[in-house]
Amino acid sequence: MELLTTREFILTHPHGSGREDEIVSGDIRYIDNGRPKPLMIIAHGYKTFKDWGMFPYVGEYFAEHGYVTIVINFARNGVKTGEKQISDWELFSRLTATSEIEDLHLVLDAVDEGALEYYGIDTEQTGRIMLGHSGGGSVSVITAAEREDIDAVVLWSAPSTFDRFKPEEIIFWREKGELELHGDPEYGTIRVGIEPLDDIENNAGRLNIIAAIKRLTCPVFIAQGDGDPTVSRDEADELYAAAGSEKCKLLELQGSDHLYGVKHPYEPGSSGHLDLLLDETNRWLDTVLNNT
């Protein structure tokens, strides 16, 4: 029986980046059978992390289906090295879309440079896939549009815009220097600093998700639950229209919410929506990567 191998890694941003003290960590998973495998980068969304809920299971699933998977922790997601929960809320308050894009480039460049040494991937002959949930999907689109080495993008419940705040919220945000997000069932009130707002306003061009998906030349898979209270079906339709139906597939998950009914910690088999999503995503990837 072929055994699943899991390895951890830590990367730091280079000198001169202004982020030298920030760490991107992750888990690499693969079946060590000597065959080259496509690489899949899996990006979590807002208020989650690489060990949250479904993400370890998603990494295992695709590793068992022939991929080398890298499930990452974004540097500013508030999870300290070696921990499996958000505890550094000051760092989390400075989380930006641009910082996440930089994190994804850092991981992909590390693969190119051989900084992540693992067995089973041939960077010249196998494909590269970016899979992101929620905001992790949005930054994956932009990262892929800024590169020439991505062969497919998978978006699970991804927003079509980062501009999600009312004008009065933005005015208050500027005046106070922070914004309070109330009512989170797990964390209660979350305070967001001014850096995320500056990032949205100062990098509007780069952070235009619709413009980025239009620039993609690779196939795109979009999945959206029709009961999602966070990201609307209209956003999925907007992404689908921008990507172009000739290279894009849109899957509607009937009765599914933003997290597909997944709880933390996740019990495999407890979410029929996730099981369906994994199988449909894998089937689509097999088709587009093998041109069948």
Sequence and secondary structure as in RCSB ss.txt:
>XXXX:A:sequence
MELLTTREFILTHPHGSGREDEIVSGDIRYIDNGRPKPLMIIAHGYKTFKDWGMFPYVGEYFAEHGYVTIVINFA
RNGVKTGEKQISDWELFSRLTATSEIEDLHLVLDAVDEGALEYYGIDTEQTGRIMLGHSGGGSVSVITAAEREDI
DAVVLWSAPSTFDRFKPEEIIFWREKGELELHGDPEYGTIRVGIEPLDDIENNAGRLNIIAAIKRLTCPVFIAQG
DGDPTVSRDEADELYAAAGSEKCKLLELQGSDHLYGVKHPYEPGSSGHLDLLLDETNRWLDTVLNNT
>XXXX:A:secstr
   EEEEEEEEE  TTSS TT EEEEEEEEE SS    EEEEE  TT  TTSTTHHHHHHHHHHTT EEEEEE T
TSSB TT SSB  HHHHTT  HHHHHHHHHHHHHHHHHT S  SS  TTTS EEEEEETHHHHHHHHHHHT S  
 EEEEES  S S    HHHHHHHHHHSEEEEEEETTTEEEEEESHHHHHHHHTTTTT HHHHHHH  S EEEEEE
TT SSS HHHHHHHHHHH GGGEEEEEETT  TTTT  SS  TTS HHHHHHHHHHHHHHHHHHHT 
